[in-house]
Each structure stands twice: as structure tokens, then as C-alpha cells.
Amino acid sequence: MEHDAELDALGLLCPLPVLKARKRLQALSSGQVLRVLADDPAALIDMPHFCAEAGHVLVSMTEDGAHHIYLLRKG
């Protein structure tokens, strides 16, 4: 899927991937998509929870080797 911005959060531990994603999403317009790369195991729980709480849409969550790729659509 196409994305408008990307955040490399590899090597960052909770809560940094979510905090950096929130900051990056602030700069985007509603409907734009942020691609987040993260290898923190807690992100599997934190990203969906963050999206639900903040009104964003978790478009997809896929595994790519040792890390996950999250596509977040700004609400």
C-alpha cells in the first residue's frame, strides 16, 4: 500500500515507537498514511491501542523478518 510518510522506529523500546508515531502523524493531514517499522515486541499491543484511543486507523500490521510494519491512517 502507498504511504505518505515513514517512521523507522527499529531499536526503540516502549513507549518510543508510539510517541514518535504520534508526533509524525501530527504533521500529516487527515487520511494520509504513516508507515512505521518497529521491532519492539510491545508495539504489537501498543500500536493498535494507540490507534483506537487517538482515532486513527490501523490499516495493516505485517511481519517482515525480525520487525513489523504498521500502516496507520490519520483520523
Secondary structure, DSSP 8 states (H G I E B T S, - for coil): ---SEEEE-TT--TTHHHHHHHHHHHTS-TT-EEEEEE--TTHHHHHHHHHHHHT-EEEEEEEETTEEEEEEE--
